[in-house]
Amino acid sequence: MIHVASLDDVALRLDDGELLIAPGGIEPREDLMHPSLPVDGGRLCAGLGIDRDVPAGYLGGGFDTDEVPLWVELVYGHEVVTAARDLLAARRAGSRGPASDPAAPIAVPPPAVTVATTWFSRPSPTARCLHRMAEGLWMRRYWPSPVGSPIARPDRDLLAVELASLSLRAEAPECFGPGGLTGVLLDGHAAAVPELARRVLEGRADETSQRRLRVILRDVLAWLCEGQDLEAVEPDADRERGDADELLELYSLRDDLAHSVPARGWEQVLEEIGRADVALAAGATAEDEAPGPPAGVGAGASRDSVDWEVNAPGLLDTDTGAVVWSADDGELRVTAPLAPSAGRALPHAYARVYFEGEDLPVLVDLHPDASGRLLMAHETLERSGRVECVDVVSVPRPMPALRGPERAAMVRDQEAATEWARRRTEDVYDFLEETFPYEGRGLPDDPVPEGLADGEPWVGQLVGPSGGLSL
């Protein structure tokens, strides 16, 4: 187990064309348990506490540019920048070959150096901001949707708004290079921002979240208005009136959110918490229990698990063994339960059926059953042999299926991630217990947390359809 203090000791190593930054000697990994954040010229990988071997709050990374990007200093400090420059300079000297004197030794860059810092014990606002963003990106991409024992799902619009606000905070904009990351984070969610702002101004946010909501919505509204001249949208301008009205409203909402607004009283909030208690604790009502496999899938059917990497978040039941299949007498039957959050506009989904000893799968389309709660397939197999695994896919251009020991490891990792998400939901309850019933207490205004991994809830966990305290 890594001691927290040792994360202040930052190891740097050249690996082909990349310079790796490894606090505590833990090299950065990009996978389900370690979310990655794209930064200028490289990447940052975060430890959330899913993987017990990587402490929560960890940030490792790497870059492949000839110069040290600014984010290295903003996260780790100037001493790490100096060490990185020395490594790059030694590599350049070595790549030029021997000196004019044949007897002169060839410069070889050192394999690694370690720098003592305080980046972890005293993290900068930018480090805290970027780690928080990595956590939010994980929640957006991987938040599990188990049907048997549900977990409250964060509101996707509010999660996007808070992520976008974070991308504008501290010195985070300097870390993402030209164009920034805000537009990418808001893609598909920007249209919801004005309506969310109107609801907050109507006093429909409770004491736990109203201050944070006003701040992050103002951040995003200001970004949406940025670069647009208010005078250019007057009626005599050469512009569509509808576009002018929309921009004027964005300015108005931004300015109005700067003033104090009424919030719902704790009596109303308490009533709503009572109604939403099951939703907060479990994420779904009892009627959303996973349906059993349909007739024709025998008791001896096999089971597989949904690979989160090749499926849309919130679409399918992510419980271990949720996919049920049988391949008796050349007849293949597959069922995959849909999650309550799946919605009606389902993406194209299919199953990759792998036979032992063969590399290429049989592809079988999946379709909703009459209840709308299962994806199903019933096909005659033209290939004989023993089926090894049935991999359900619902995203374009999926990575190859994991098989054998790799698939077993995938299941273990997903179970660990599910438990982490459940703990994060329990953090919401702890937060509500600490803040209730004292008015004026709640999420602090600044979305950048005070620590690297302090378990502070996201506003999307406190309001929205999953939390029950709906705007």
N, C-alpha and C positions, 0 to 999 in steps of 0.2 A: 504494500500500500504506500502510495506517495505521500510524504509529509507536505502539508500545505506550504510551509515556509520554503521548501526546496523549489517551488514553482517560481520563486524570485530569481533562481539561478537559470539563466537562459542560455541554452546551447545553440550554436549555429554551425551548420554543416553544408558544404557544397555537394549537391547530388546531381550529377550531369549538368544540365543547364539551369537548375533551380537552387536557390539558397534557402535551406530549411531553417525555421526558427522553432526550437523545441524547448519550452519552459519545463524545468525539472527533468530534462532528457526525454520527455514524451514527444515523439515526432507526430506531426499532424496527420490525421486520418479523415477521409471523407466517406462517410457511410451513414447508415440509419441511426447509429448511436452517437455520431459526431457531426452535427450539421456544419455546412460550409457557407461562408459569406464571401461573395466575390468582391475583391478590392482592387485598387489600381495596380496592375501588373502582377497580381497574384491572388492569394486566397487566405482566409482565416478560418480555422476549424475550432469549434467550441466544444467544451465538455459541459454537459448539462447535469451530470449525475446519473445518467442512464447506465453507463458503463462504470462499474465500481472501481475499475483500475485507473480511470481518468477523473480527477476531482472536478466537482462542479465549479465553474468559474474559470476553468482552463481556457486559454486562447493560444493556439499554435498556428503557424502559417508558413508561407513560402512565397517567393517571387522569382521571376525569371528575366528581370530587366537588368540592364547594365549599370543603372544607378539605383540607389536605395530609395524606394518610394517613401513619401511623407508619412504614411500610416505607421511605418515601423517606429518612427520617433514618437508619434502621438500615442502609441500603445505601450511600447517597451522602454522608451527613453533614449537619450542621445548616446549613452555608452554602447548600446546595442547597434546603433547606426554606425558608430566609429568602427566597431569590430566587424560589422558586415562590409564596410568599405575596404577594410584591410584584407578580408578574404577575397573580395572581388579583384582588388589590385594584385594580390599574389597570383590569382588565377590568370589574369591578363599577362602578367610577367612570365608565367610559365608557358603560356600559349605562344609567346614570341620565339620560343626555341632557345638554343644555346647562344651565349654571347660570342663576340668576335674571337675571344680567346678559347680555343678548343678545350683547354684544361679547366675552364670555369664551369662550376656545377650548374645544372639546369634548375631554375627556380621551380619548386613544387609547392603548391598551396597547402597549408596545413589542413589535416582532415577535419578538424573541428576546434572550436573555441567555446569557452563558457564565460558568461558575463554575469556578475552579481548586480542585481537591480532591486527595486522595490515596486515593480509594475503590478505584482499580484497583491502584496500586503497593503500597498497604498495606490490603488488603481486610479488612473486618470479618468476624467469624465468621458473621454472618447473611448477608452477601453470598456468602461461600463456600458456605454451606449451600443458599441458594436457587439458585445456579448449578448446584450438584451435583444438586439436585432436577430442574431443567430438563433436564439431561442424562439422568437416569434416566427421566423421562417420555418423552423421545424414544426411548430404547431400548425402552421398553414398547410404544410405539405404532408405531414405524417400523422396528425392527430387521429388516434384509433377510434373505431366505431364498433366495439363489441356489442352484440345484441343480447347475449345471455346475461351479462352484468354491465349495463351501459355506463358510459362516462359522459358527463355534460360537455357539449361541444362549444368552443368559443364562437362568438358571432364573427363571421368572415369579413363583413364590411368594417366592423369596428377594429378587428385585428389589422386589416390593411391600413386603416387610418392611423392607428397608433404606430405601426411600422413606418409609415411615410413620415410621420412627425419625428420619429427617432432619426430618420435619415437626414433631417435638417437640423439636428441638435448637436451641441458641443462642437467639435471640429470634424464630425462625421462627413459633411460634404466634401472635405478635402481628401477623404480616403477612397472615393469611388471613381475618380477621374472624370473626364469630360462627359457631360450629360447627367451625371449623378445616377442615383438609384430610385429616386422618388417616383418618377413616372412609371417605372416597371412595377413597383409595389402597389401603385394605385390602379394598374391596368385592370379593367373590369369592375372597379369599385368607385371610381371618381363620380359617377352619376348619383351615387347614394349620399354624397357628402352634403349637398344643400338640404335634403330632407332630414338628415340627422341633425343638422344645425337648427333647423326650424323646430324640431321636437325638443331639443334642449332649451331653446328660447321660450317654449311653451311651458317649461317647468316640469317636463316629463322625465327628467333624470333625478335619481335619488341622491341623498347626501353622500353616499360612498363614492360616487363617480362623477358628479356634476362638474366639479372644478377641473378634473383631468380632461373631461370631455370638451369643456370650453377651450382649454389650452391646445389640445391636439387638433381640434377642428379649426381653430384660428390659424394654426401652423399650415394646415393643408389648404385652407381657403386663400391664405396669403400666397402660397406657392401657385395655386391655380390662377390667381390674378397677376402674378409676376410677369413683367414685360408687356402688360397690356395697359395702354393709356386710357384713363377714365374719360378724358375729354374727347377721345376719338370715338366714343360710343354715344355721343349726343345725337338726337334725332336727325340733324342735318348732315351727319356723317354718311359716307358712302358705305353703308353697312346694313345688313338685314336688321329690322327692328327686333325680331325675336332674339337674335344673338346679343343685341345691345341690352335688352331687358335681363337676359340671363347673367351677363357680366355685372350689370348694376346690382343685381340681387346678391351676387357673390361678395361684392364690396360691402354691401349693407349688412349681410350676415356676419362677415368678418368683424365689422365695427361693433355690431350689437353684442357679439359674444364677449367683448371686452368689459361689458357692464355686468354687474351682479344680476343673477336671474333667480326667480323663485324655484325652489325644489320641493318635491313631495315630502310631506311630513313623515316622521318615523311611524306613526300609526298606520298610514297607508302602506309604507314599505313593509312593516311587520305583517300586515295582512297578505301582501303579495308574496313575502317569503314563505308564509304558511302554505299558500296555494302552490308555490313552486318548490316546496321542500323535496319532493320526490325527484323533480327534474334536476335540482342542484346536486342532490346526492347521487343520483343514478344516471341522469341524462335522458331517461325515457320512462314511460309508464309501463305497467305490467302488461298491457295489451300489446306491447311491441316485442314480446318475447319471440325468439327465433322460431319460425315455423318448421315443422318436421319435414323430411323429404317426402315427396309424393309417392303414390302407389307405383309399384314397379321397381323401386329401389329397395332391395331386400335388406334384411337385418344384418346380413354379412357384408354389406357394402364397405368400401374403403373410404378413408378420409384424407383430405389434404388441407393445407392452409393457404390463405390468400397472401401473396407476396406484395407488401406495401409499395415496393419500388416500381411495380409494373401496373399499378391500379390507381384510379382517381381517389383522392381522399374523401371519406364520408360516403362512399358508394356502396361498399360491401361490408358484410359482417366480418370483422377482423379477428374473431375468436379463433383460437387454435382448433384445427379440425373442422372448420365451418363448411368447407367444400366436401360434398358427399358424392361419390361416384361408384359405379359398378360397370364391369365389362364382361358380362356373362353371355356365352354362346354367340359372341360376335356383336352383341348389342351394347352400345355404350350409353349410359345414362349419367348425367351430371347435374347437380343442383348447387347453387351458390346463393345463400340468403342475402337480400338487399338490406342495407342499414335504413333506419327510419329517416335519416337525413338525405337519402339518395335523391329525392325529388322525382319529378315526372320525366324530365328531359334526360334520358339515360344515354351515355355514350355507347358506342359500339363495343361489345364485349364478346370474347371468345375464349375457348379453352385450348391450350396446347397440350396434347396427349403424347407423352413420351413412352416409348417401349424400351425395355431393357436391351442394351447392346446397340441401340440405334441413336444416331445423332439428330436426325430431323424428326419433328413431331407431326402428328396429324392435327389439323386445325378444325375446330368445331365451333360454329356460331352459337351463342347463348341468347335466349329470348325470355322476356318476362312471362310468368305464368298468369293464369286468370286472376289470381289474387293481387298481383302486382308486388308480391313480397319475395319472390324467388326468381333467379335467372336459371333457365333450364336448357338442357339439350338431350335429345334422344336420337342417336344415329346408328346406322349399321356400319361396323368397322370392316374395311376391306383389307386391313393389315392384321396378321396374326402375331401372337407373341404375348408376353406378360407386360402389362402396363406398369411402368415404374412410378410415374407421377402425373397429376393433372394440374396444370398451371393456368389459372384464370388471369386474363389480361384485359385491361380496359383503357390503356393509354396508347397513343401512336408510338411507333419505333421503340418497342420495349427492348430492354437488355436481354441477353440469353437467360433461359430459365436456370435456376439453381437446382442441382440434383445431388442425390446421395448425402454425404456428410455436410456439404455446403447448405443443403436445404434444411437439415436438422439444426445447423447453427443459426440459420435465418429465423427459424421458429423460436429458438431460445432468445435471440436478440429482440424479436418482436414482443415476446412475453415480458421481457425486461422493460421495453419502451412503454408497454401498456400499463405496467405497474407505476412507472414514473409519471405518466399522464394522470393516473388515479391519485397519486400523491399531490400533484399540482392542483387537482380539483379539491382535495382536502385542504390545501393552503387557502382556498377561497373561503371555506368555512371558518378556518382559524382567523382570517382577516376580518370576517363579519363579526365574530365573537369579540374581537379586540376593539372594534370601532363602534359596535352597537351598545347602548342607545345614545351615545354622546353626539349631539348634533355638531356639525362643523368638522367632524373627523371623517376621514376617508382616504382615498388615494391622493397622494400629494400632487400638486400642480404639475411638477416636472416629470415627464415620462422616463427620464434617465434615472435608474435606481441608484440608491446610495451605495450598494455593494455589487459585486460581480454575480452573486447568486444568492439573493436574499429571499427568494420565493414570493416576491410581490405579485399579486394577481394582475392580469391584463384587464383593461376595461371591458374587453369583449367577453370575459368570463363573468363579469358582474351584471351586465345588461345584455339584452338581446334574447332571442327565442330560447336558447339553451339555459341561460341563467334564470329566466323567468321574470326578472326585473325589467320588463320590456320598455323600450322607448316607443 
